[in-house]
Each structure stands twice: as structure tokens, then as C-alpha cells.
């Protein structure tokens, strides 16, 4: 039902919807006007008159302890509303009200309904008064119908209880929707018919939701023992609390997932910026890191590594040569073979890369893999001479992807090799330079791939940034 602060409230489960469907509202920020205030006062007067009439007419309040228990349950349930999504909340506070209506009649139902609204007095007060009065009247009418059919506290006739319960549910829900439409109209939000069309399915949903449980509880209370009531109420509140905790945990998990996704994108943009800077310095290896990253990710997938490790090795592939920013351009672009001293300088790039990446938050694992991507399984690699399984698996994957793309790319000192030759070179170097398992996985990928993939010239091998990074701007300058 539409509240006096512009929110709407619908049932079942006293659900709250904060946004009316598009086209319903004329204004989202209307203040409480005089007509709504008069309506709220009139409604509270009607509720008070109805309660007084019921007392004078001799309608009983029922078992005071049971009514008190139902009132406390309704109050606790309303305070512990469950957030279903960004626009809706729900509680089980309507169940105690309906149970009171069928068990004890209209007066008890009004007391329980009013008690559910005592959890606070949120501003504007007119809104609280309107909702409280509306709920009380609806509960009173539902209780009045139920009392006429099964008001005798000793009546255990199943048919009477069933008809009384069904009637009470339908009256409560029909009044709830009609009340919402009236308030919708009063606030000048438009034609209430549109709202009624949107809410009529709630009337259908309410009957199978409420009637069976309420009817069984009333029958159990009268035919078995009054203790059946607390046996239901305690688990019901516990279930609502458990679901509330579950919703909180799920919301936290969603927030964490969103934060992780944001971090992954930030890491990728950072890595892409570093690679773009490196590519701008070395025209012969431009695109090499992007190709290595894709090859490495595909090898990891072929080996059955999980999604996190596939993403990690892809990131490592992007930045595996970042240490070359610390080398002289003349060394990177030398057209002939390197001297022994120059080779030693070149081999420093993996250590330089580790130093750069180790200073970046959350890049410690990546820095370690970058340090070891030129190790050999026979222990003849650099910088630490690790042997076999001492080398991190992701570093062994990068080593194979790096060597293959280097062989199939043009370099200042030689032309690119055909892919068949590069694949043969990989096979010849297993158990000396390369891990046999990694080479076998890569060969299986290459055997079923296009020549563009094998040569690293497919379109997705080109590094493309979503937006310019500071590193790109620096390299352009």
C-alpha cells in the first residue's frame, strides 16, 4: 500500500515495495498534504470506534496469555523484517494477526495487529498512524467474519475452521489492497486501477500461503493443546531470523564478489598499462606479452586449473617481461647476437620485474612467478637455478608460452619461425628446458587451432585498453 512518504506497501507477508511501477506516479517527492492528514485522523477514528463497538457488543479478547504471546511475536517479526531485494522487505507479522482473528475474534486481531506496529514511531507520524489504523481495521473485519463462523473456543469442526480461516485471509488481503488503492488515489499519484491490476495476484497468492498454516494451528490449539501455539511461534521466529542472517551473508558475499571483480579489473588495467608502456619502447616485441598471456591461460585451462589460476597466469603473462623497462633500448633492439655481458644484463629482467611488481599491493604471487619464468626443469635456467617441481607451475606454463611466441615472432636478429618448427623445438626441449606435461597440453591446443592462433596474429592477441592509462600517456609523451 502506498505510504504517506511516497513508499508503497503490499502483502503477502506485509511486504514493502519502495518503488511503484513506472507510470504509476505523478511525483516521487510529494509532502504529506492536508487531505492525507485528514484521512489518517479519520481512519484512526474509525479504528477506535470499531474497537469500542466490539467491546460494547461483548466480543471477548480471548486468552490473555495467548494474545500477549501473539502480540509479542508480531512485534518481533515486524522488527526483524527480511530484505528480499533492493525494493522489498517481508516479515511473518501477518500470521499472528490471522491466528488471533480465527482463534479469538476481531478484538484480539486488532490488538495483535496494533502491537506489530509498536516497534517504533518513524516519521512522518501520519504515515505510522495511517498504517496502524488501516491494519487494525482490516484485522478487525477479518476477525469479525471468522468469529461468526468459528468463534466458539470449543469448536473443533474442521469445516468451520477452514471456512473461517479462508474468509479471514481473503478479507484481510482484500482490505489491504483496497486500502492501498484508496491511499494511492488520495495522494494524487494517478488512477488506482493500475495499482489494483498490479496487486491482484497477491490476493491469489495469499490464500495458499496463509490459510493452511493458520487453519492447522487453530485446530491444534483447540483439539490438542494451547501449547501447539508456542511450538509454532518459536520456530517461525527462528526461521525468520535464520533467513535474515542468510540474506545478510548473501549480501556480504555479493558485495565481496563485486569488490573482487573490481579489483580484478583494476589489476588487468594496471597490467595492460605496464605492457602498453613496454610495447611502446620495444617495437619488435610489441604484442608479445598479450599473446603469451592468452597462450598461458589456455594451457592452464587445458591442464584443468581452476578459474582463479587461469586468470592469475593470464595476468602473469601480461607482465612477465615488465623488467625489460629497466634495460637499455639498444640492448633490446640489438640486431645481432648478444655478448656474454649483454646476455647477463638481459637475464636481469626477471629480477627487475619481480622488484617492480613486489611493490604493488596484491602482486606478491605474480612477482614470484615473473621471477622464475626463465627457470629450466634441468636447473640450468635463471635467476635461481630451480629444478623441476621447485619451479612454480604457472612459471613453467609462462616459460613454454613465452618461448613459443618468441620463436614464432620476428626479432631484430632473425625472422619468425614457422609454427611447425617452433612446436618441434618445444618437443625436443622437454625434460631439459620445458615441463613435459605443459608442452603436451600446449601441443594439444595448437594441433586443434587455426594458423592465426599458432602464429599469434588472431585479433584477440592484440592488447586493447578500455581507456587510456597514465602509463600510456607517459609513453606517448
Beta strands, then each sheet from edge to edge (+ up, - down):
strand 1: 8-9
strand 2: 16-17
strand 3: 82-83
strand 4: 88-90
sheet 1: 1+ 2- 4+ 3-
end
